[in-house]
């Protein structure tokens, strides 16, 4: 019973954090303050009360409309909140009940923000990468002496991407993607970040080819969402995938 209560509390905490993620997703691209500016209706400017800000439930109670002007409120709000709550629960289920899982939950939230913003604007906010860098630095005392693994992870994929960036003069890869793989590499270590890059490229290739075929999407793609999905795959299943590969290959 205590186990399920903890999962429920974890989900609730995740959707509360998800409410703040929505603020980041909307304001960061517009260079608006995400801390001091109060939440308000985008149309009439009505400043939301505390009971308008209860994650998921306020949107349902208001039937997806502003209390003041009845303007439609994007369904993105409850979706992002719910997804973040689910990510928190899955992270603890897959990674175990340990302190490092807390950092991975925060990483999942940062990747969610990166994915939505990059999907819309083709830009990865520098501040989010700095946040992931801080998570990486916080993980070093928990690395059981394998600090070198994390330091190599900082350069393992990002160095390769930087080379592509220089050779193509910025046309082959974005600077934000390089920073993302560097900071995430510091957090995960070189084995997991290489695996994350592999899955990110796999997801990007398959999904974008399908999108190009179905919706006539152009050749330009935002790599942030796919790299983020690859990073989460490595976080959740990376150690098991690597162990399976080593067993199968006899290494």
Secondary structure, DSSP 8 states (H G I E B T S, - for coil): -HHHHHHHHHHHHHHHHHHHHHHHHHHGGGT--SSSS--B-TTT--B--GGG-STTHHHHHTTTB-TTT--B--THHHHHHHHHHHHHHHHHHHH-SSHHHHHHHHHHHHHHHHHHHHHHHS---HHHHHHHHHHHHHHGGGSTT-HHHHHHHHHHTHHHHHHHHHHTTTSSS-HHHHHHHHHHHHHH-HHHHHHHHHHHHHHHHHHHHHHHHHH---S---HHHHHHHHHHHHHHHHHHHHHHHHHHHT-
